[in-house]
Amino acid sequence: MKRKVWLIFLALMVVFGSLASAETKTVTLMCAEIGPPKGYRAKGDQWFAKAVEKQTNGRVKVQFYWGGSLLGVREMLQGVRKGVADMGMNHCSWMPKEMPVWYGLIVCPFLPKWQDPRNVVDSVWALWDKFTVFRQDMEKWDQTLLMAPPFGAQQVFSKRALRTLRDVKGLKLRIALAPHGKAYAALGAHPIRVKPGEVYTALSKGTIDSADVTLDQAMRFGVAEVATHCLLTNLATGPGMITINKKSLAKLSKQDQETVLRLGREASRLMGQIAYEEEKKLKAEWKDKITFVKVPESDIRWWIGLRGVNLVPDWLKEREKEGVPVKDFIKAVLNLGGAPTELILKTE
């Protein structure tokens, strides 16, 4: 009898020991980052990793792979879906066909409130919480939104003086986003695709004479050293997205899942605040080095009315053909961004 009781006791000890071990087992989430380990997004990433480890008592850790070393831009969506990485950095502009609803965030770049990166972050999470169609556009790829890193508004840095929008005519202008290229082409500019890291060389050699970049890019890539005239067009570039594979998330306990998702939102807002402060600091530092010219609202409205600039009506028609209900969604995007909604949604 004593032997039997002893065996039962040992068996229970093994079971409880296994459960305890399972509860304390560390899960390491791999995140594929396209950027370097510096700048406002990296600061938010690193804060997130430390906060996750601390608030899960070491049960969850995050390991970043910087500079596209794990997955590149074109591989990111499928790579996270297939589990090559648990998490990955992406952008709404890179997937117009794969995630057409998210592409709607940049189909209209005339969103003046989004020149403040904090507003970009708050807008994305407001849209995420409200619109099922927005969430489904991402979740069909077996992943969900973890962080929404903001990208600053883009301005025209030029080697020659720019006083008004009409002075853009004839510029060999570096652009990165298709809607921006169409908008500037309507002004008579010649849009040219140049990677951020190659803009300085292209400006120095005369391949281009101006660049559509954020203030952060103008600083990091040396644009402001050679192009000292800045036309503040404030074209929105939309948000980035750090997504997490839903199966990877499901490996965590319910409590840790909630912690990770909550900290993702907090990291997003931290990124927005850091980006805002850094842009404010740059403008102050460049006050006597860069000639800044603000574009009046009346000129922006004139610009939107030029042929080929307003892409929203065609985007809406395409989504309607696909049976995707996005009219209320795009109205919300325009309102959150402070766009002249009545002008952009106006139909002949």
Secondary structure, DSSP 8 states (H G I E B T S, - for coil): -HHHHHHHHHHHHHHHHHHHHHHH--EEEEEE-SS-S-SHHHHHHHHHHHHHHHHTTTSEEEEEE-TTSS--TTTHHHHHHTTSSSEEEEEGGG-TTTSHHHHTTTS----GGGGSHHHHHHHHHHHHHH-HHHHHHHHTTTEEEEE--B---EEEEESS---SGGGGTT-EEEE-SHHHHHHHHTTT-EEEE--GGGHHHHHHHTS-SEEEEEHHHHHHTTHHHH--EEEEEEE---BEEEEEEHHHHHTS-HHHHHHHHHHHHHHHHHHHHHHHHHHHHHHHHTTTTSEEEE--HHHHHHHHTSTTT--HHHHHHHHHHTT---HHHHHHHHHHHT--HHHHT---
